[in-house]
Amino acid sequence: MSDNDRVPRPIPADLRPRLPSPLTEVDDARFARHGVRLLLKRDDLIHPDLIGNKWRKLAPNLEAAHGRALVTFGGAYSNHLRATAAAGRLLGVPTLGIVRGQELAERPLNASLARCTADGMRLHFVDRSTYRKKNDPEVLAALLDATGATDAYVVPEGGSNALAVRGCTDLGRELRGHAEVVALACGTGGTLAGLAAGLAPDQRALGVCVLKGGFLEADVRALQQAAFGGPRGTWQVNDRFHFGGYARVPAELASFADDFERRHGLPVEHLYVAKMLYALVVLTGEGAFPPGTTVAAVVTGAPFGDAQSSTSR
Ligand SMILES: *Cc1c(COP(=O)(O)O)cnc(C)c1O
């Protein structure tokens, strides 16, 4: 990392984060009986509106945008869309959200998209095939043209670009000396790519993929290449705990999350955090972590409204 990257960035008061995020130990027999300590890295407490990794990924992009309007992409329940809309409100800059699913335009907005518009975000709905091609320069140019956003700063889906990945290295640095294994849920893999780069050499990151597909490792490698010029840190991806795919929350997972909340008072977000915690319970039971291991679980987000109840889609 160059000295340039260490220059403190001015952050408007309303966007100021609580950093480092708290690290707390939980007492849970499912871990203790295997000699494993479980810590929760409470990134969900960084900021009330830009929650968890969304703050870490957006902050450097907001700086780079220099007050220009923001355009980004997401699905009907995207935490990233809500975070971007909130950032726009707090910074006083216009935001445009390009949303996957033309059919959503004809229905009442769900709570997540309604929050986006309440924060001033303009929504533009596109069909799934156009959405898939949004990174194609011609498709993107046409979308920006059609929405009058040609001068806007474009943040990719999920907020994961090189700046975002570098923004997540601080998450790893905050965890140095505290755990041998750091676990987190992965969507685009941007947070894992940055976190792994910030850890000490004797620590490793374990990414729990919430999507079905198995392409995440290549994505993380590409993100590290773009952010750092090559591979960084020790990390791996586990593909066993997607529960059928993105936003699939079978009853078994929902009750696991409710139970974890009852035991530990942690509001468990279902689409990502619940899958990661479930994975840790299963892996610990299988003996994946030797006795004496400390595992830090990153709480990357918090529950939001009806996004929790999307049982099967
Ligand atoms: C967006 C999100 C993730 C995934 O982060 P990536 O950097 O895209 O892998 C994980 N957890 C929560 C709660 C999120 O909102």
Boltz pocket constraint, residues with backbone or C-beta under 6 A from the ligand:
constraints:
  - pocket:
      binder: B
      contacts: [[A, 51], [A, 52], [A, 53], [A, 79], [A, 80], [A, 158], [A, 160], [A, 185], [A, 186], [A, 187], [A, 188], [A, 189], [A, 190], [A, 191], [A, 192], [A, 269], [A, 272], [A, 273], [A, 300], [A, 301], [A, 302]]
      max_distance: 6.0
